[in-house]
Amino acid sequence: MSKTRDEYLLKHWTAYPDCPRGFLQYGRVHQLRVGVNNVTTYKAKDAPQFTGADVLADGDLIALMPSAQFVLLAPNYTNRPGFYKAEDDPWLRKKNFFEYQNFIRDFFKEKRFLEVKTPTLVECPGTEPSLDVFETEFVLGSKTKKYFLPTSPELHLKKLLSMGAERIFEIAPVFRNNEKTERHNHEFLMLEWYRSMSYLANIKHDMIELVEYLADKLRVERPKEVLTYSIPDLFKTYCNFDFNPTTTAEELKALAHTLNVDVQSATTIDDYFYLIFMEKIENKWPQDRLVFVEKYPPYQAALARIDKDGWAERFEAYWKGLELANAFHELNNPTVQRERALEDLEKKKLLGKNSVTLDEEFFRSLEYGMPPSAGIALGVERLYMALKNVNRIDSLVDYSS
């Protein structure tokens, strides 16, 4: 702190004044691009006059008054590295991301979808075997009950479909423990939307329209083209392998050996599939295209139907090297769904993951009857990263220092 600034703050500044009447504009010094040599203090009675150059520091919060005067509202005392630097306007970055979320809502409201809200404390966070979960405990007197933070709002949204919902969407915070990379965060926003009495093709059309709508709203370039690949096509193109729904773990292991893919960590057919897919196939397509990958093997069905040829009716969407979304022609058979959920719990156990309980209310809703439906889960931050060429997800969702 300069001697003049120190003197001004200690002796002449009215500390943390109220909103000054008649101010023209307010903000931080670097945001307002104030020529500090050309502004002076809004002079109080009997107080000496100071120029901006005498007392202002980068990041000070000021109000500009008429006649090229300023009021210092709150000085910037921090000097932590990377904290509100002049070249980095954190509020503008956050504001743009919040406005983007409003654009998403506008898109679905124009398409006559209803925005809904599902619980944040749940009895079952989802049964995806590979995901670690956050758990907590509700205490009421001597009684306790375990709850989880959801890895997805999917189960609760499908309950609404069983109740009679037709077109619904939600932007929900979701939580995945043990995840932190440039593209992963332990808390992020998931956009899910569902159409009852509909097909996966309609969800795909929604996805294309959404990306193009948001690109136009944000004034960025749309994807140059939309491409669709199937899993068997990709394995044939990049691995010279005839993949089919009955391909075994041993066949994939042999293929990995031929392709020099390290599969020593693999213990299941899912492992062999993903290790080959991630190393030899994923993102080999043009990065400036919106890409859909469909026709997954049956053990990758999750909550999707299996078609008459044995393929899981689902797709994943990619753009600019980012996996954006995962969509299903939804399974609504309660018996098959319970079998898959129990298989997931066994896989979790083998992987050493924390156990979770099944959501029996979800299965009751399937037994009551869920109409044929299609739905999708999309990473809100991931799509923004692709649209705006943002490199790190934590610049959008991590509010800690």
PyMOL commands that set and color helices and strands:
alter all, ss='L'
color gray80, all
select helices_A, chain A and resi 3-12+29-32+36-38+52-55+90-110+154-163+200-218+231-239+249-259+269-281+298-300+334-350+360-368+380-388+394-397
alter helices_A, ss='H'
color red, helices_A
select strands_A, chain A and resi 25-28+40-41+61-65+69-74+114-115+135-140+143-148+167-175+187-196+226-230+290-296+312-319+322-329+373-379
alter strands_A, ss='S'
color yellow, strands_A
deselect
rebuild
show_as cartoon
